[in-house]
Amino acid sequence: MKGIILAAGKGTRLYPTAQVVNKQLIPVYDKPLIYYPLTTLLSAGIREILIISSQKDVASFQALLGDGSALGISISYEVQHVQCGIADAFRIGESFIGDDPVCLILGDNIFWNKEIDSILAQCAQMTQGALVFGLHSEVPQQFGVIEFDKNGIAISIEEKPINPKSNFIVPGLYFFDAEVTDIAKHIKPSARGEYEITSVIEAYLKQGTLKVLPLSKDTVWFDAGTPERILEASIAVRALQKEYGVSIGCVEEASCKKGYITAHDAHLIAEQMKNSEYGKYLFSL
């Protein structure tokens, strides 16, 4: 399975900061925001990753992450010239995806719970259909909302409804088979002029090949797209790291766990940042 991180939005809710710094490069506690979705893909066992960003920001991501070889993975880059919806990522990434299943994660989404690694690894084994997560939200109007029948089977999905049919939303992490590129090419823009990810998910729902996996209530999830949410995420990450003695979103540790690099490799990376708490953590691996 291949992975795509969509990090191309303008981040207008974070202006004036996002006028000069890509949202996914803003720190969430002790590391750039993009480290969190990248760690999610690594934890799923995904080693071929495409980062989609704007023309002006690609160089910054390349300076931070390079080609991924330091992490034992492959990272390539594409440009989204016009921000026209999440599903556009499959059009841009068509040649990258090829005949493989793909996991798409939004660059401002943070996921964590104690079992997340094993959950993601199982999801990455999917080869047919689509798999999305269901997560309870107090403000479902802001997201794609899933409607279930009395047997708990998903029967509809609606993007940012005024009157949501449930409190279960689809967070920004999606698994699809290779058919997704063809589906994405045939969906029509929504009323707001975007190629909606919900339209793609709905196509799989109509085919009867969509699986919705509920996430446990102890799942930590942030859509870190506003100053308040970035602050809340930073506070939560700091608290969890102190409580469990881990570094959430540590890409080097995720690569070590998968055997992509050794602890020695991580220590060499740590030398470049030995004065930071992040660097000191790497030396502990």
Protein Blocks (a to p, Z undefined) as FASTA:
>chain_A
ZZdddffbgolmmcfklmmgcfklpcehjacfklmmmmmmmmnopabdcddddfklmmmm
mmmnmnolmnopacdddddfbagbjklmmmmmmmmnmmaccddddfkbccddfklmmmmm
mmmmpcghjdddddddfblmlmccddddfkopafbdcehifbdcbfbdcdfbdcddfklm
mmmmmpccdfkopacfklmmmmmmmnopaccddddfklccdddfbfklmmmmmmmmmmmm
mmnopaehiaklmmmmnopacfklmmmmmmmmmmbmklmmmmmZZ
